[in-house]
Amino acid sequence: MGSQETSESINALRPSIAERLDPVFLDIYNRYQANRLRCDQVPYETYNADREAYSFPTRKVAGPSPEVASNAVHRVPVSHPAGSVEVQVYVPTTEAALSGGLADARGRLPALVNFHGGGFVIGDLRSDEPLVRQLCHRAGCVVVNADYRTAPEFPHPTSALDAWDVLRWVFARADELGIDAARVAVSGLSAGGCLAAVLSILARDHAQELALPPLKLQLLIVPLVDVRHVPVEGSAGADAPYESYASNEFAPMLPLSRLVWFYNYWLGTGADRAEKAGDFRASPLLASSHANLAPASIRAAEVDPLVSEARVYHETLLAAGTPSSIKVYKGQGHTFPHWDGENPGSKEFVDDCVNDLKEAFKL
């Protein structure tokens, strides 16, 4: 079928949104997305038959992909339902590991376990590939980049349970993978950020039972943390507690209508939708306690319907005594973390993440 680009700006931004965007972000959007249909603008079956046609061409604006010593793919057994998912383990070169200075006396390195985004419907191991290579190389740590099963074939809570199985697999295989199990962090972008937050809660709750060391960091990138207030159609209700659902309803790359499309496949539209959305494994904001969790670094985009959720989660963590920092990148939209080949704001984001990891993993 090929690209769904047209000569018309079928996804032109409203002036009230465009004027708030960083000029470089806006230029990238206008060049590569304004004249292109998104996956949420067609039925899932249409998208699934030709995924590339309805996907943003990230490779055209992505940052560098530095060499690593290895990036072997492993199949990890998962249990709900029984199956397997792929993880790709990135190991830094000897030079990068020495430069990072994070190896312990036995030569083991800390590890970041990362989960891609995609609204629990799209995305795969390739989604964050340039980013995880940079984090591996520049921080000098192992990165375990994890896939998980997605809706509509695998609705909630399969993705969260897959992620939990992956994290437990990393701890169980730490010695084999050359990982210092006492220095493991989790990260994710968007839906992956939700998974990272959920894993921080599960790791705390099951630490004694499973003899798990505490996680060193939860790096939450443009995360979703409370999915109760996205409707099954139309705009958010007046009672929605998140201001950015209204002010950023027509934001670039992730308008509210795209969240509607994702959540309808992931959570369904039936009578049990509210029950699923109220599960902390979908809405980590609703966990019974946010105390004693891994320190959080939350990285949010200003022109994103999810930015209010990120701010509330930060305040919730602090109120519970969990260390948390937040940075909202001015003029950026939801997908800016992947645009560091051209966008200075994205380059700043990558630098910040590298510094987060170096600080969390220092000996």
ABEGO torsion letter per residue (X at the ends): XEBABBABBAABBBAAAAAABBAAAAAAAAAAAAABBBAAABBAAAAAABAAAABBBAAAABBBBBBBABBBBBBBBBAOBBEBBBBBBBBBBAAAAAAAGABBAAGBBBBBBBBBBGGGABEBAAAAAAAAAAAAAAAGBBBBBBBBBBOAABBOAAAAAAAAAAAAAAAAAAAAAGBBAABBBBBBBEAAAAAAAAAAAAAAAAAAAAGBBBBABBBBBGBBABAAABBABEBBBAABABAAAAAAAABBGBBAAAAAAAAAAAAEABAAAAAAAABAAABAAABABABGBBBBBBBBBABBAAAAAAAAAAAAAAAAGBBBBBBBBBGBBAAAAAAAAABAAAAAAAAAAAAAAAAAABX
